[in-house]
C-alpha cells in the first residue's frame, strides 16, 4: 500500500543521504521504522504479560513434576 508523507527539504535530503550511505532507500527506512514501532508495542505487551504472570503465579511445579524433552518439543511446535 502506498502512503504520502510530507517533510521539509533538508530532512528529506539528509535522510536520503543516510539511506544511500547505508545501502538502502528512503522507502525502506520508513518501512523499517514503521515495523519497529509495532514490534516495540508487541514486545512491551509480551513483557507486561510476563510481569503479570510472574507476580501472580508461584513459579513452582507440582511435587514430583518432571519436565521432559518431549514436553519442551511440544511447547516449541
PDB file of N, H, CA, C and O in Angstrom:
ATOM      1  N   UNK A   1       0.840  -1.164   0.000  1.00  0.00           N
ATOM      2  CA  UNK A   1       0.000   0.000   0.000  1.00  0.00           C
ATOM      3  C   UNK A   1       0.892   1.237   0.000  1.00  0.00           C
ATOM      4  O   UNK A   1       1.901   1.280   0.703  1.00  0.00           O
ATOM      5  N   UNK A   2       0.534   2.197  -0.755  1.00  0.00           N
ATOM      6  H   UNK A   2      -0.287   2.162  -1.326  1.00  0.00           H
ATOM      7  CA  UNK A   2       1.296   3.447  -0.815  1.00  0.00           C
ATOM      8  C   UNK A   2       0.703   4.477   0.125  1.00  0.00           C
ATOM      9  O   UNK A   2      -0.509   4.528   0.337  1.00  0.00           O
ATOM     10  N   UNK A   3       1.589   5.305   0.689  1.00  0.00           N
ATOM     11  H   UNK A   3       2.573   5.264   0.517  1.00  0.00           H
ATOM     12  CA  UNK A   3       1.152   6.416   1.520  1.00  0.00           C
ATOM     13  C   UNK A   3       1.908   7.664   1.086  1.00  0.00           C
ATOM     14  O   UNK A   3       2.957   7.578   0.448  1.00  0.00           O
ATOM     15  N   UNK A   4       1.373   8.802   1.434  1.00  0.00           N
ATOM     16  H   UNK A   4       0.521   8.872   1.952  1.00  0.00           H
ATOM     17  CA  UNK A   4       2.035  10.062   1.121  1.00  0.00           C
ATOM     18  C   UNK A   4       2.419  10.731   2.431  1.00  0.00           C
ATOM     19  O   UNK A   4       1.591  10.884   3.329  1.00  0.00           O
ATOM     20  N   UNK A   5       3.669  11.123   2.531  1.00  0.00           N
ATOM     21  H   UNK A   5       4.341  10.999   1.802  1.00  0.00           H
ATOM     22  CA  UNK A   5       4.169  11.812   3.725  1.00  0.00           C
ATOM     23  C   UNK A   5       4.732  13.157   3.306  1.00  0.00           C
ATOM     24  O   UNK A   5       5.121  13.341   2.153  1.00  0.00           O
ATOM     25  N   UNK A   6       4.777  14.094   4.234  1.00  0.00           N
ATOM     26  H   UNK A   6       4.461  13.945   5.171  1.00  0.00           H
ATOM     27  CA  UNK A   6       5.436  15.365   3.940  1.00  0.00           C
ATOM     28  C   UNK A   6       6.553  15.590   4.946  1.00  0.00           C
ATOM     29  O   UNK A   6       6.453  15.229   6.119  1.00  0.00           O
ATOM     30  N   UNK A   7       7.613  16.197   4.445  1.00  0.00           N
ATOM     31  H   UNK A   7       7.694  16.490   3.493  1.00  0.00           H
ATOM     32  CA  UNK A   7       8.744  16.564   5.287  1.00  0.00           C
ATOM     33  C   UNK A   7       9.460  17.725   4.612  1.00  0.00           C
ATOM     34  O   UNK A   7       9.350  17.931   3.403  1.00  0.00           O
ATOM     35  N   UNK A   8      10.194  18.474   5.421  1.00  0.00           N
ATOM     36  H   UNK A   8      10.283  18.306   6.403  1.00  0.00           H
ATOM     37  CA  UNK A   8      10.910  19.603   4.821  1.00  0.00           C
ATOM     38  C   UNK A   8      12.068  19.096   3.957  1.00  0.00           C
ATOM     39  O   UNK A   8      12.548  17.976   4.132  1.00  0.00           O
ATOM     40  N   UNK A   9      12.494  19.929   3.042  1.00  0.00           N
ATOM     41  H   UNK A   9      12.104  20.839   2.900  1.00  0.00           H
ATOM     42  CA  UNK A   9      13.504  19.567   2.047  1.00  0.00           C
ATOM     43  C   UNK A   9      14.802  19.110   2.708  1.00  0.00           C
ATOM     44  O   UNK A   9      15.403  18.130   2.268  1.00  0.00           O
ATOM     45  N   UNK A  10      15.240  19.800   3.750  1.00  0.00           N
ATOM     46  H   UNK A  10      14.752  20.596   4.107  1.00  0.00           H
ATOM     47  CA  UNK A  10      16.500  19.446   4.412  1.00  0.00           C
ATOM     48  C   UNK A  10      16.421  18.058   5.056  1.00  0.00           C
ATOM     49  O   UNK A  10      17.363  17.271   4.970  1.00  0.00           O
ATOM     50  N   UNK A  11      15.294  17.771   5.696  1.00  0.00           N
ATOM     51  H   UNK A  11      14.528  18.411   5.765  1.00  0.00           H
ATOM     52  CA  UNK A  11      15.125  16.443   6.311  1.00  0.00           C
ATOM     53  C   UNK A  11      15.159  15.354   5.250  1.00  0.00           C
ATOM     54  O   UNK A  11      15.812  14.328   5.438  1.00  0.00           O
ATOM     55  N   UNK A  12      14.472  15.565   4.150  1.00  0.00           N
ATOM     56  H   UNK A  12      13.942  16.399   3.998  1.00  0.00           H
ATOM     57  CA  UNK A  12      14.480  14.571   3.070  1.00  0.00           C
ATOM     58  C   UNK A  12      15.885  14.379   2.502  1.00  0.00           C
ATOM     59  O   UNK A  12      16.303  13.248   2.254  1.00  0.00           O
ATOM     60  N   UNK A  13      16.611  15.466   2.297  1.00  0.00           N
ATOM     61  H   UNK A  13      16.272  16.385   2.498  1.00  0.00           H
ATOM     62  CA  UNK A  13      17.967  15.372   1.760  1.00  0.00           C
ATOM     63  C   UNK A  13      18.864  14.578   2.706  1.00  0.00           C
ATOM     64  O   UNK A  13      19.587  13.677   2.281  1.00  0.00           O
ATOM     65  N   UNK A  14      18.807  14.925   4.006  1.00  0.00           N
ATOM     66  H   UNK A  14      18.220  15.657   4.351  1.00  0.00           H
ATOM     67  CA  UNK A  14      19.661  14.217   4.977  1.00  0.00           C
ATOM     68  C   UNK A  14      19.268  12.746   5.098  1.00  0.00           C
ATOM     69  O   UNK A  14      20.128  11.878   5.253  1.00  0.00           O
ATOM     70  N   UNK A  15      17.972  12.472   5.028  1.00  0.00           N
ATOM     71  H   UNK A  15      17.274  13.177   4.903  1.00  0.00           H
ATOM     72  CA  UNK A  15      17.513  11.081   5.135  1.00  0.00           C
ATOM     73  C   UNK A  15      17.910  10.272   3.905  1.00  0.00           C
ATOM     74  O   UNK A  15      18.318   9.117   4.029  1.00  0.00           O
ATOM     75  N   UNK A  16      17.796  10.865   2.730  1.00  0.00           N
ATOM     76  H   UNK A  16      17.465  11.803   2.630  1.00  0.00           H
ATOM     77  CA  UNK A  16      18.240  10.166   1.513  1.00  0.00           C
ATOM     78  C   UNK A  16      19.745   9.913   1.554  1.00  0.00           C
ATOM     79  O   UNK A  16      20.201   8.843   1.152  1.00  0.00           O
ATOM     80  N   UNK A  17      20.523  10.888   2.036  1.00  0.00           N
ATOM     81  H   UNK A  17      20.153  11.757   2.363  1.00  0.00           H
ATOM     82  CA  UNK A  17      21.972  10.695   2.185  1.00  0.00           C
ATOM     83  C   UNK A  17      22.260   9.551   3.151  1.00  0.00           C
ATOM     84  O   UNK A  17      23.110   8.701   2.886  1.00  0.00           O
ATOM     85  N   UNK A  18      21.547   9.539   4.268  1.00  0.00           N
ATOM     86  H   UNK A  18      20.856  10.229   4.483  1.00  0.00           H
ATOM     87  CA  UNK A  18      21.722   8.475   5.261  1.00  0.00           C
ATOM     88  C   UNK A  18      21.410   7.115   4.633  1.00  0.00           C
ATOM     89  O   UNK A  18      22.169   6.160   4.793  1.00  0.00           O
ATOM     90  N   UNK A  19      20.296   7.040   3.924  1.00  0.00           N
ATOM     91  H   UNK A  19      19.679   7.816   3.794  1.00  0.00           H
ATOM     92  CA  UNK A  19      19.897   5.779   3.282  1.00  0.00           C
ATOM     93  C   UNK A  19      20.965   5.319   2.296  1.00  0.00           C
ATOM     94  O   UNK A  19      21.326   4.142   2.266  1.00  0.00           O
ATOM     95  N   UNK A  20      21.466   6.247   1.493  1.00  0.00           N
ATOM     96  H   UNK A  20      21.173   7.202   1.517  1.00  0.00           H
ATOM     97  CA  UNK A  20      22.490   5.902   0.498  1.00  0.00           C
ATOM     98  C   UNK A  20      23.748   5.372   1.177  1.00  0.00           C
ATOM     99  O   UNK A  20      24.325   4.380   0.732  1.00  0.00           O
ATOM    100  N   UNK A  21      24.175   6.031   2.255  1.00  0.00           N
ATOM    101  H   UNK A  21      23.706   6.837   2.617  1.00  0.00           H
ATOM    102  CA  UNK A  21      25.369   5.593   2.993  1.00  0.00           C
ATOM    103  C   UNK A  21      25.186   4.204   3.593  1.00  0.00           C
ATOM    104  O   UNK A  21      26.162   3.484   3.805  1.00  0.00           O
ATOM    105  N   UNK A  22      23.944   3.827   3.866  1.00  0.00           N
ATOM    106  H   UNK A  22      23.152   4.412   3.694  1.00  0.00           H
ATOM    107  CA  UNK A  22      23.660   2.527   4.470  1.00  0.00           C
ATOM    108  C   UNK A  22      23.123   1.509   3.468  1.00  0.00           C
ATOM    109  O   UNK A  22      22.621   0.451   3.846  1.00  0.00           O
ATOM    110  N   UNK A  23      23.237   1.847   2.186  1.00  0.00           N
ATOM    111  H   UNK A  23      23.645   2.707   1.879  1.00  0.00           H
ATOM    112  CA  UNK A  23      22.867   0.887   1.145  1.00  0.00           C
ATOM    113  C   UNK A  23      21.396   0.537   1.109  1.00  0.00           C
ATOM    114  O   UNK A  23      21.036  -0.604   0.820  1.00  0.00           O
ATOM    115  N   UNK A  24      20.541   1.504   1.399  1.00  0.00           N
ATOM    116  H   UNK A  24      20.834   2.431   1.634  1.00  0.00           H
ATOM    117  CA  UNK A  24      19.109   1.242   1.378  1.00  0.00           C
ATOM    118  C   UNK A  24      18.400   2.438   0.755  1.00  0.00           C
ATOM    119  O   UNK A  24      19.049   3.347   0.238  1.00  0.00           O
ATOM    120  N   UNK A  25      17.098   2.439   0.801  1.00  0.00           N
ATOM    121  H   UNK A  25      16.571   1.700   1.220  1.00  0.00           H
ATOM    122  CA  UNK A  25      16.322   3.537   0.221  1.00  0.00           C
ATOM    123  C   UNK A  25      15.538   4.250   1.308  1.00  0.00           C
ATOM    124  O   UNK A  25      15.359   3.732   2.411  1.00  0.00           O
ATOM    125  N   UNK A  26      15.078   5.436   0.981  1.00  0.00           N
ATOM    126  H   UNK A  26      15.224   5.857   0.086  1.00  0.00           H
ATOM    127  CA  UNK A  26      14.223   6.185   1.900  1.00  0.00           C
ATOM    128  C   UNK A  26      12.958   5.380   2.204  1.00  0.00           C
ATOM    129  O   UNK A  26      12.529   5.309   3.356  1.00  0.00           O
ATOM    130  N   UNK A  27      12.370   4.781   1.186  1.00  0.00           N
ATOM    131  H   UNK A  27      12.719   4.838   0.251  1.00  0.00           H
ATOM    132  CA  UNK A  27      11.176   3.948   1.395  1.00  0.00           C
ATOM    133  C   UNK A  27      11.446   2.808   2.375  1.00  0.00           C
ATOM    134  O   UNK A  27      10.633   2.539   3.258  1.00  0.00           O
ATOM    135  N   UNK A  28      12.587   2.140   2.217  1.00  0.00           N
ATOM    136  H   UNK A  28      13.248   2.359   1.499  1.00  0.00           H
ATOM    137  CA  UNK A  28      12.901   1.023   3.111  1.00  0.00           C
ATOM    138  C   UNK A  28      13.120   1.514   4.537  1.00  0.00           C
ATOM    139  O   UNK A  28      12.705   0.853   5.489  1.00  0.00           O
ATOM    140  N   UNK A  29      13.767   2.665   4.694  1.00  0.00           N
ATOM    141  H   UNK A  29      14.104   3.202   3.920  1.00  0.00           H
ATOM    142  CA  UNK A  29      13.941   3.232   6.034  1.00  0.00           C
ATOM    143  C   UNK A  29      12.588   3.482   6.700  1.00  0.00           C
ATOM    144  O   UNK A  29      12.406   3.165   7.876  1.00  0.00           O
ATOM    145  N   UNK A  30      11.644   4.046   5.956  1.00  0.00           N
ATOM    146  H   UNK A  30      11.791   4.304   5.001  1.00  0.00           H
ATOM    147  CA  UNK A  30      10.318   4.320   6.510  1.00  0.00           C
ATOM    148  C   UNK A  30       9.613   3.012   6.860  1.00  0.00           C
ATOM    149  O   UNK A  30       9.025   2.892   7.935  1.00  0.00           O
ATOM    150  N   UNK A  31       9.670   2.030   5.957  1.00  0.00           N
ATOM    151  H   UNK A  31      10.148   2.127   5.084  1.00  0.00           H
ATOM    152  CA  UNK A  31       9.043   0.725   6.242  1.00  0.00           C
ATOM    153  C   UNK A  31       9.639   0.098   7.492  1.00  0.00           C
ATOM    154  O   UNK A  31       8.908  -0.389   8.354  1.00  0.00           O
ATOM    155  N   UNK A  32      10.974   0.106   7.596  1.00  0.00           N
ATOM    156  H   UNK A  32      11.569   0.501   6.896  1.00  0.00           H
ATOM    157  CA  UNK A  32      11.640  -0.474   8.767  1.00  0.00           C
ATOM    158  C   UNK A  32      11.255   0.260  10.048  1.00  0.00           C
ATOM    159  O   UNK A  32      11.032  -0.359  11.088  1.00  0.00           O
ATOM    160  N   UNK A  33      11.179   1.589   9.960  1.00  0.00           N
ATOM    161  H   UNK A  33      11.360   2.092   9.115  1.00  0.00           H
ATOM    162  CA  UNK A  33      10.809   2.375  11.132  1.00  0.00           C
ATOM    163  C   UNK A  33       9.384   2.043  11.584  1.00  0.00           C
ATOM    164  O   UNK A  33       9.140   1.852  12.775  1.00  0.00           O
ATOM    165  N   UNK A  34       8.452   1.973  10.643  1.00  0.00           N
ATOM    166  H   UNK A  34       8.650   2.128   9.676  1.00  0.00           H
ATOM    167  CA  UNK A  34       7.073   1.644  10.997  1.00  0.00           C
ATOM    168  C   UNK A  34       6.971   0.251  11.596  1.00  0.00           C
ATOM    169  O   UNK A  34       6.239   0.037  12.561  1.00  0.00           O
ATOM    170  N   UNK A  35       7.708  -0.699  11.021  1.00  0.00           N
ATOM    171  H   UNK A  35       8.303  -0.525  10.237  1.00  0.00           H
ATOM    172  CA  UNK A  35       7.734  -2.058  11.566  1.00  0.00           C
ATOM    173  C   UNK A  35       8.279  -2.061  12.985  1.00  0.00           C
ATOM    174  O   UNK A  35       7.751  -2.752  13.857  1.00  0.00           O
ATOM    175  N   UNK A  36       9.342  -1.284  13.219  1.00  0.00           N
ATOM    176  H   UNK A  36       9.771  -0.723  12.511  1.00  0.00           H
ATOM    177  CA  UNK A  36       9.950  -1.267  14.556  1.00  0.00           C
ATOM    178  C   UNK A  36       9.001  -0.671  15.593  1.00  0.00           C
ATOM    179  O   UNK A  36       9.023  -1.071  16.757  1.00  0.00           O
ATOM    180  N   UNK A  37       8.172   0.277  15.179  1.00  0.00           N
ATOM    181  H   UNK A  37       8.154   0.602  14.234  1.00  0.00           H
ATOM    182  CA  UNK A  37       7.192   0.842  16.111  1.00  0.00           C
ATOM    183  C   UNK A  37       6.209  -0.215  16.579  1.00  0.00           C
ATOM    184  O   UNK A  37       5.923  -0.320  17.771  1.00  0.00           O
ATOM    185  N   UNK A  38       5.692  -1.001  15.642  1.00  0.00           N
ATOM    186  H   UNK A  38       5.925  -0.916  14.673  1.00  0.00           H
ATOM    187  CA  UNK A  38       4.719  -2.018  16.019  1.00  0.00           C
ATOM    188  C   UNK A  38       5.384  -3.186  16.735  1.00  0.00           C
ATOM    189  O   UNK A  38       4.769  -3.798  17.608  1.00  0.00           O
ATOM    190  N   UNK A  39       6.611  -3.504  16.388  1.00  0.00           N
ATOM    191  H   UNK A  39       7.111  -3.007  15.679  1.00  0.00           H
ATOM    192  CA  UNK A  39       7.328  -4.583  17.079  1.00  0.00           C
ATOM    193  C   UNK A  39       7.575  -4.200  18.532  1.00  0.00           C
ATOM    194  O   UNK A  39       7.462  -5.048  19.418  1.00  0.00           O
ATOM    195  N   UNK A  40       7.906  -2.950  18.789  1.00  0.00           N
ATOM    196  H   UNK A  40       7.998  -2.262  18.069  1.00  0.00           H
ATOM    197  CA  UNK A  40       8.137  -2.498  20.162  1.00  0.00           C
ATOM    198  C   UNK A  40       6.850  -2.605  20.961  1.00  0.00           C
ATOM    199  O   UNK A  40       6.872  -3.037  22.113  1.00  0.00           O
ATOM    200  N   UNK A  41       5.726  -2.216  20.363  1.00  0.00           N
ATOM    201  H   UNK A  41       5.708  -1.864  19.427  1.00  0.00           H
ATOM    202  CA  UNK A  41       4.447  -2.338  21.054  1.00  0.00           C
ATOM    203  C   UNK A  41       4.178  -3.782  21.434  1.00  0.00           C
ATOM    204  O   UNK A  41       3.747  -4.066  22.552  1.00  0.00           O
ATOM    205  N   UNK A  42       4.433  -4.702  20.500  1.00  0.00           N
ATOM    206  H   UNK A  42       4.783  -4.472  19.592  1.00  0.00           H
ATOM    207  CA  UNK A  42       4.213  -6.121  20.772  1.00  0.00           C
ATOM    208  C   UNK A  42       5.166  -6.616  21.858  1.00  0.00           C
ATOM    209  O   UNK A  42       4.749  -7.355  22.749  1.00  0.00           O
ATOM    210  N   UNK A  43       6.424  -6.225  21.798  1.00  0.00           N
ATOM    211  H   UNK A  43       6.762  -5.624  21.074  1.00  0.00           H
ATOM    212  CA  UNK A  43       7.399  -6.636  22.822  1.00  0.00           C
ATOM    213  C   UNK A  43       6.985  -6.100  24.186  1.00  0.00           C
ATOM    214  O   UNK A  43       7.117  -6.804  25.188  1.00  0.00           O
ATOM    215  N   UNK A  44       6.490  -4.874  24.242  1.00  0.00           N
ATOM    216  H   UNK A  44       6.383  -4.303  23.428  1.00  0.00           H
ATOM    217  CA  UNK A  44       6.028  -4.304  25.509  1.00  0.00           C
ATOM    218  C   UNK A  44       4.851  -5.104  26.067  1.00  0.00           C
ATOM    219  O   UNK A  44       4.781  -5.346  27.272  1.00  0.00           O
ATOM    220  N   UNK A  45       3.925  -5.515  25.193  1.00  0.00           N
ATOM    221  H   UNK A  45       3.981  -5.318  24.215  1.00  0.00           H
ATOM    222  CA  UNK A  45       2.779  -6.309  25.643  1.00  0.00           C
ATOM    223  C   UNK A  45       3.231  -7.646  26.218  1.00  0.00           C
ATOM    224  O   UNK A  45       2.737  -8.082  27.258  1.00  0.00           O
ATOM    225  N   UNK A  46       4.172  -8.295  25.536  1.00  0.00           N
ATOM    226  H   UNK A  46       4.574  -7.941  24.691  1.00  0.00           H
ATOM    227  CA  UNK A  46       4.686  -9.587  26.000  1.00  0.00           C
ATOM    228  C   UNK A  46       5.391  -9.414  27.343  1.00  0.00           C
ATOM    229  O   UNK A  46       5.206 -10.224  28.251  1.00  0.00           O
ATOM    230  N   UNK A  47       6.193  -8.366  27.470  1.00  0.00           N
ATOM    231  H   UNK A  47       6.343  -7.708  26.732  1.00  0.00           H
ATOM    232  CA  UNK A  47       6.895  -8.118  28.730  1.00  0.00           C
ATOM    233  C   UNK A  47       5.904  -7.849  29.859  1.00  0.00           C
ATOM    234  O   UNK A  47       6.084  -8.347  30.970  1.00  0.00           O
ATOM    235  N   UNK A  48       4.869  -7.073  29.587  1.00  0.00           N
ATOM    236  H   UNK A  48       4.723  -6.668  28.684  1.00  0.00           H
ATOM    237  CA  UNK A  48       3.849  -6.794  30.603  1.00  0.00           C
ATOM    238  C   UNK A  48       3.150  -8.074  31.044  1.00  0.00           C
ATOM    239  O   UNK A  48       2.905  -8.278  32.233  1.00  0.00           O
ATOM    240  N   UNK A  49       2.832  -8.932  30.081  1.00  0.00           N
ATOM    241  H   UNK A  49       3.031  -8.766  29.115  1.00  0.00           H
ATOM    242  CA  UNK A  49       2.185 -10.206  30.405  1.00  0.00           C
ATOM    243  C   UNK A  49       3.110 -11.083  31.254  1.00  0.00           C
ATOM    244  O   UNK A  49       2.659 -11.741  32.192  1.00  0.00           O
ATOM    245  N   UNK A  50       4.391 -11.090  30.923  1.00  0.00           N
ATOM    246  H   UNK A  50       4.758 -10.557  30.161  1.00  0.00           H
ATOM    247  CA  UNK A  50       5.356 -11.856  31.712  1.00  0.00           C
ATOM    248  C   UNK A  50       5.383 -11.363  33.158  1.00  0.00           C
ATOM    249  O   UNK A  50       5.366 -12.164  34.093  1.00  0.00           O
ATOM    250  N   UNK A  51       5.425 -10.063  33.333  1.00  0.00           N
ATOM    251  H   UNK A  51       5.438  -9.413  32.574  1.00  0.00           H
ATOM    252  CA  UNK A  51       5.445  -9.488  34.686  1.00  0.00           C
ATOM    253  C   UNK A  51       4.176  -9.865  35.437  1.00  0.00           C
ATOM    254  O   UNK A  51       4.241 -10.260  36.601  1.00  0.00           O
ATOM    255  N   UNK A  52       3.015  -9.748  34.783  1.00  0.00           N
ATOM    256  H   UNK A  52       2.961  -9.427  33.837  1.00  0.00           H
ATOM    257  CA  UNK A  52       1.750 -10.126  35.434  1.00  0.00           C
ATOM    258  C   UNK A  52       1.782 -11.586  35.875  1.00  0.00           C
ATOM    259  O   UNK A  52       1.384 -11.913  36.993  1.00  0.00           O
ATOM    260  N   UNK A  53       2.257 -12.461  34.990  1.00  0.00           N
ATOM    261  H   UNK A  53       2.580 -12.196  34.082  1.00  0.00           H
ATOM    262  CA  UNK A  53       2.331 -13.884  35.335  1.00  0.00           C
ATOM    263  C   UNK A  53       3.325 -14.130  36.465  1.00  0.00           C
ATOM    264  O   UNK A  53       3.051 -14.916  37.372  1.00  0.00           O
ATOM    265  N   UNK A  54       4.452 -13.476  36.416  1.00  0.00           N
ATOM    266  H   UNK A  54       4.673 -12.837  35.679  1.00  0.00           H
ATOM    267  CA  UNK A  54       5.464 -13.662  37.456  1.00  0.00           C
ATOM    268  C   UNK A  54       4.945 -13.204  38.817  1.00  0.00           C
ATOM    269  O   UNK A  54       5.277 -13.795  39.844  1.00  0.00           O
ATOM    270  N   UNK A  55       4.135 -12.156  38.818  1.00  0.00           N
ATOM    271  H   UNK A  55       3.865 -11.676  37.983  1.00  0.00           H
ATOM    272  CA  UNK A  55       3.624 -11.618  40.077  1.00  0.00           C
ATOM    273  C   UNK A  55       2.446 -12.418  40.627  1.00  0.00           C
ATOM    274  O   UNK A  55       2.188 -12.382  41.830  1.00  0.00           O
ATOM    275  N   UNK A  56       1.728 -13.139  39.764  1.00  0.00           N
ATOM    276  H   UNK A  56       1.937 -13.168  38.787  1.00  0.00           H
ATOM    277  CA  UNK A  56       0.516 -13.830  40.222  1.00  0.00           C
ATOM    278  C   UNK A  56       0.666 -15.343  40.346  1.00  0.00           C
ATOM    279  O   UNK A  56      -0.233 -16.000  40.870  1.00  0.00           O
ATOM    280  N   UNK A  57       1.759 -15.905  39.888  1.00  0.00           N
ATOM    281  H   UNK A  57       2.490 -15.371  39.462  1.00  0.00           H
ATOM    282  CA  UNK A  57       1.965 -17.348  39.982  1.00  0.00           C
ATOM    283  C   UNK A  57       3.203 -17.625  40.823  1.00  0.00           C
ATOM    284  O   UNK A  57       4.164 -16.855  40.829  1.00  0.00           O
ATOM    285  N   UNK A  58       3.151 -18.745  41.530  1.00  0.00           N
ATOM    286  H   UNK A  58       2.371 -19.370  41.526  1.00  0.00           H
ATOM    287  CA  UNK A  58       4.252 -19.061  42.437  1.00  0.00           C
ATOM    288  C   UNK A  58       5.539 -19.428  41.719  1.00  0.00           C
ATOM    289  O   UNK A  58       6.624 -19.270  42.280  1.00  0.00           O
ATOM    290  N   UNK A  59       5.441 -19.914  40.492  1.00  0.00           N
ATOM    291  H   UNK A  59       4.560 -20.043  40.036  1.00  0.00           H
ATOM    292  CA  UNK A  59       6.640 -20.320  39.771  1.00  0.00           C
ATOM    293  C   UNK A  59       7.155 -21.678  40.189  1.00  0.00           C
ATOM    294  O   UNK A  59       8.305 -22.026  39.917  1.00  0.00           O
ATOM    295  N   UNK A  60       6.316 -22.438  40.841  1.00  0.00           N
ATOM    296  H   UNK A  60       5.383 -22.155  41.062  1.00  0.00           H
ATOM    297  CA  UNK A  60       6.732 -23.772  41.277  1.00  0.00           C
ATOM    298  C   UNK A  60       5.865 -24.834  40.626  1.00  0.00           C
ATOM    299  O   UNK A  60       4.658 -24.657  40.459  1.00  0.00           O
ATOM    300  N   UNK A  61       6.487 -25.916  40.269  1.00  0.00           N
ATOM    301  H   UNK A  61       7.467 -26.059  40.405  1.00  0.00           H
ATOM    302  CA  UNK A  61       5.757 -27.038  39.676  1.00  0.00           C
ATOM    303  C   UNK A  61       5.218 -27.923  40.782  1.00  0.00           C
ATOM    304  O   UNK A  61       5.727 -27.912  41.903  1.00  0.00           O
ATOM    305  N   UNK A  62       4.178 -28.696  40.460  1.00  0.00           N
ATOM    306  H   UNK A  62       3.765 -28.704  39.549  1.00  0.00           H
ATOM    307  CA  UNK A  62       3.654 -29.630  41.471  1.00  0.00           C
ATOM    308  C   UNK A  62       4.735 -30.628  41.894  1.00  0.00           C
ATOM    309  O   UNK A  62       5.630 -30.954  41.114  1.00  0.00           O
ATOM    310  N   UNK A  63       4.643 -31.097  43.110  1.00  0.00           N
ATOM    311  H   UNK A  63       3.916 -30.833  43.743  1.00  0.00           H
ATOM    312  CA  UNK A  63       5.612 -32.063  43.634  1.00  0.00           C
ATOM    313  C   UNK A  63       5.692 -33.279  42.718  1.00  0.00           C
ATOM    314  O   UNK A  63       4.673 -33.846  42.324  1.00  0.00           O
ATOM    315  N   UNK A  64       6.918 -33.668  42.389  1.00  0.00           N
ATOM    316  H   UNK A  64       7.746 -33.208  42.710  1.00  0.00           H
ATOM    317  CA  UNK A  64       7.141 -34.830  41.542  1.00  0.00           C
ATOM    318  C   UNK A  64       7.114 -34.534  40.050  1.00  0.00           C
ATOM    319  O   UNK A  64       7.361 -35.433  39.246  1.00  0.00           O
ATOM    320  N   UNK A  65       6.819 -33.289  39.655  1.00  0.00           N
ATOM    321  H   UNK A  65       6.618 -32.558  40.307  1.00  0.00           H
ATOM    322  CA  UNK A  65       6.749 -32.947  38.241  1.00  0.00           C
ATOM    323  C   UNK A  65       8.136 -32.998  37.621  1.00  0.00           C
ATOM    324  O   UNK A  65       9.103 -32.498  38.195  1.00  0.00           O
ATOM    325  N   UNK A  66       8.224 -33.601  36.452  1.00  0.00           N
ATOM    326  H   UNK A  66       7.439 -34.007  35.985  1.00  0.00           H
ATOM    327  CA  UNK A  66       9.466 -33.649  35.681  1.00  0.00           C
ATOM    328  C   UNK A  66       9.174 -33.112  34.291  1.00  0.00           C
ATOM    329  O   UNK A  66       8.233 -33.560  33.635  1.00  0.00           O
ATOM    330  N   UNK A  67       9.963 -32.167  33.845  1.00  0.00           N
ATOM    331  H   UNK A  67      10.727 -31.803  34.378  1.00  0.00           H
ATOM    332  CA  UNK A  67       9.825 -31.593  32.522  1.00  0.00           C
ATOM    333  C   UNK A  67      10.690 -32.397  31.575  1.00  0.00           C
ATOM    334  O   UNK A  67      11.903 -32.478  31.766  1.00  0.00           O
ATOM    335  N   UNK A  68      10.090 -32.994  30.555  1.00  0.00           N
ATOM    336  H   UNK A  68       9.105 -32.928  30.400  1.00  0.00           H
ATOM    337  CA  UNK A  68      10.836 -33.871  29.650  1.00  0.00           C
ATOM    338  C   UNK A  68      11.197 -33.142  28.359  1.00  0.00           C
ATOM    339  O   UNK A  68      10.659 -32.080  28.047  1.00  0.00           O
ATOM    340  N   UNK A  69      12.102 -33.732  27.639  1.00  0.00           N
ATOM    341  H   UNK A  69      12.540 -34.594  27.892  1.00  0.00           H
ATOM    342  CA  UNK A  69      12.493 -33.207  26.338  1.00  0.00           C
ATOM    343  C   UNK A  69      11.292 -33.164  25.390  1.00  0.00           C
ATOM    344  O   UNK A  69      11.138 -32.222  24.613  1.00  0.00           O
ATOM    345  N   UNK A  70      10.455 -34.183  25.463  1.00  0.00           N
ATOM    346  H   UNK A  70      10.580 -34.948  26.094  1.00  0.00           H
ATOM    347  CA  UNK A  70       9.258 -34.253  24.622  1.00  0.00           C
ATOM    348  C   UNK A  70       8.292 -33.101  24.963  1.00  0.00           C
ATOM    349  O   UNK A  70       7.687 -32.510  24.068  1.00  0.00           O
ATOM    350  N   UNK A  71       8.156 -32.791  26.250  1.00  0.00           N
ATOM    351  H   UNK A  71       8.647 -33.271  26.977  1.00  0.00           H
ATOM    352  CA  UNK A  71       7.304 -31.662  26.656  1.00  0.00           C
ATOM    353  C   UNK A  71       7.828 -30.350  26.040  1.00  0.00           C
ATOM    354  O   UNK A  71       7.056 -29.537  25.531  1.00  0.00           O
ATOM    355  N   UNK A  72       9.131 -30.169  26.098  1.00  0.00           N
ATOM    356  H   UNK A  72       9.758 -30.829  26.511  1.00  0.00           H
ATOM    357  CA  UNK A  72       9.729 -28.965  25.560  1.00  0.00           C
ATOM    358  C   UNK A  72       9.503 -28.869  24.044  1.00  0.00           C
ATOM    359  O   UNK A  72       9.228 -27.790  23.518  1.00  0.00           O
ATOM    360  N   UNK A  73       9.620 -29.988  23.364  1.00  0.00           N
ATOM    361  H   UNK A  73       9.843 -30.864  23.792  1.00  0.00           H
ATOM    362  CA  UNK A  73       9.416 -30.010  21.916  1.00  0.00           C
ATOM    363  C   UNK A  73       7.974 -29.684  21.566  1.00  0.00           C
ATOM    364  O   UNK A  73       7.714 -28.927  20.631  1.00  0.00           O
ATOM    365  N   UNK A  74       7.025 -30.260  22.323  1.00  0.00           N
ATOM    366  H   UNK A  74       7.236 -30.875  23.083  1.00  0.00           H
ATOM    367  CA  UNK A  74       5.609 -29.990  22.079  1.00  0.00           C
ATOM    368  C   UNK A  74       5.305 -28.507  22.272  1.00  0.00           C
ATOM    369  O   UNK A  74       4.528 -27.936  21.506  1.00  0.00           O
ATOM    370  N   UNK A  75       5.897 -27.882  23.268  1.00  0.00           N
ATOM    371  H   UNK A  75       6.528 -28.346  23.889  1.00  0.00           H
ATOM    372  CA  UNK A  75       5.669 -26.456  23.529  1.00  0.00           C
ATOM    373  C   UNK A  75       6.267 -25.605  22.409  1.00  0.00           C
ATOM    374  O   UNK A  75       5.744 -24.538  22.087  1.00  0.00           O
ATOM    375  N   UNK A  76       7.340 -26.069  21.832  1.00  0.00           N
ATOM    376  H   UNK A  76       7.765 -26.935  22.094  1.00  0.00           H
ATOM    377  CA  UNK A  76       8.021 -25.328  20.759  1.00  0.00           C
ATOM    378  C   UNK A  76       7.231 -25.355  19.464  1.00  0.00           C
ATOM    379  O   UNK A  76       7.226 -24.379  18.715  1.00  0.00           O
ATOM    380  N   UNK A  77       6.562 -26.470  19.199  1.00  0.00           N
ATOM    381  H   UNK A  77       6.566 -27.263  19.808  1.00  0.00           H
ATOM    382  CA  UNK A  77       5.817 -26.637  17.930  1.00  0.00           C
ATOM    383  C   UNK A  77       4.565 -25.864  17.884  1.00  0.00           C
ATOM    384  O   UNK A  77       3.847 -25.912  16.886  1.00  0.00           O
TER     385      UNK A  77
END
